[in-house]
Amino acid sequence: MKLAVYALFLAAAMPLSSAHAAPCTLAGLSWMTGVWREDGAQTKGEERWTAASDGRLIGSSWFLQRASGGGLIEAMTILPEGATLALRIRHFDARLAHAEEGADAPMLFVASRCEANAIALEGQGAQKGERMTYSRRGNRLTFTGDFIHGGKPVRDEEIFIRTGD
């Protein structure tokens, strides 16, 4: 009896955040779908997420640098892989003349934590030690990427506003 009371006490003391964790499923990521835009002082960009007919999420984005005319174009997909979700991403320069990753080597991140309106993804292979998160609050989508470039940590933060899609 004492053990059952102690177990109930421990369960009541658990933080609420763990009770709100969501399974990492494609249906659980429906909050990401839509057209999201950013219009910053240095960079203008857009990210789109669409649920494809086979259930996967397809993403695309572009970022243009105001001062240099340079930028970046990304192609992304999120789909089930084993018991979790995997995000694969490829980067190209703004003219599509140069791919950053090899022809058969997209960046790979797997979901490590999902919540009602957030997902954390951990880098695999060449991206080991890197992390990306997406979170949504109302009409704002926040992306945070913690990457390693040339052996040094680099943080990228983007805040997008949902547009009419």
N, C-alpha and C positions, 0 to 999 in steps of 0.2 A: 504494500500500500504506500509506504513512504517513497519507494522508487517511482511509482506512478505520479505522485504529487510533485516530486522533484522534477520529473520529465515535463509535466505541465508548466511548472514554474520556468524552466529553461526555455520552453517553446514561447511562452509569453514574453520573455526577455529578449528574444531574437530581434534584430533590427528589422523594421518594416521593409527596407529596400530589398531584402532577400525574398520576402513574400510577394513582391511585385515583379520579380524577374520573369521574363517571358521566354518561351522556348525559341530557339533560333530556327524559324521556318520562313519560307518565302511569304506565306500568308501573313505572318507576323511583321513583315517589312512593308506592308501596304502603305504605311505612313510616309515612305520615301518617294512614292510615285508622284510625278508632276513635273512642272517646269519651274526651275529655281534660278533667279538672277542675282548677280552681284555687280554693283557699280561703284567701285572704290576709287580713291584718288589716283592710284598707280595702275590698277588693273580693272578691266571690265570682263565679266564672264557669265556663263550660263551652264547649268547642269540639268539634265533631263533623265528621269527614271521612268521606265514603262514596264508594265507586266506583260510579257510576251504570251502568246497563245499556249505555249508548252509549260507555262508557269514560271520560267526564269525571269529575273529582272534584267533588263538591258539598259545600260546607262551610256550617256555621251556627254561630253562637256568641252567647252572652249574657253580660253582665257587670252585676252589681248593686252599687251603692255602698252599703255598710252604713249610713253616717251620714246620707246625704241621701235615700235611697230612689230615687235616680236610677239611670241605667245606660245600657246600649247593647245593641242587637241588630244582628247582622251577617248578611248573606247573601253567600255567596262561590261562585265556580266557577273551576276550573282546567281549561283545555282547550288543545289544540294551536292554534297560530296561526303559520303559516309554518313555519320551521325550529325554533321554540322553543315554550314554553308561556306562556300568558297567564292571569293571575289577575285577575278582575274582582270588585269588592267594593262592597257598598252598606251604609250605616249608617242605623239608625233609633234614635229614643229608646226608652227602656224600655217606653213605653206604645204604641209604633207610631203615634204621633200626628204625628211629624215625621221626614222623611227628610233626611239631611244633604246628600246629593248630588242633583243635578237628576234629573228623571224618566228621562231618557235619557242620563245622564252618570255611570256608575259609575266608581269609581277603577280605574285600569288599571296593572298591574305585569307585566313580562315577566321570565322566568327568565334570569338572566345567568350562573349557575354552579350546577351540581348535583354532589353527591357521594353516597356510599352512603346516608347518613342526614341530608342537609342540602340546602337549596335557598336561593339568594339571588335576590331579585326586585327589579328596578329600576323606579321610577316613570316613567310616560309622561304626556305632556300636562300637565295641571294638577299632576300629582305628580312632575314632573321634578325630580331632585335628592333624592328620597326613596328609601328602601330598606327592604325587609322581608326577614328571614331566619327560616326554621324549621329546627330541628335536633332530632334524636332521639338520646337515649342511654338505652338500656334502656326503662324505663316512664315516662321524662320527655320531654316535648316542650317545647322552649324557643322562644318567639317573641321576636324583637327587631325593633322598628320605629323607624327614624330618619326622622322627619317634619319638615315645616316648617309651623308655625302662626303666622300673623301676622308672617311674615318671620323667625321665630326657630326654631332647631332644638329639637325635642322628641323625647326617647327614651322608648319604651314597651317594657318587658320583662315577659313573662309566663312563668311556669313551670307547666306542667300535668302532672298525674299521670294515667296511663292507668287507666281504670276497666274493670270487666267489661262488655263490650258484647254 
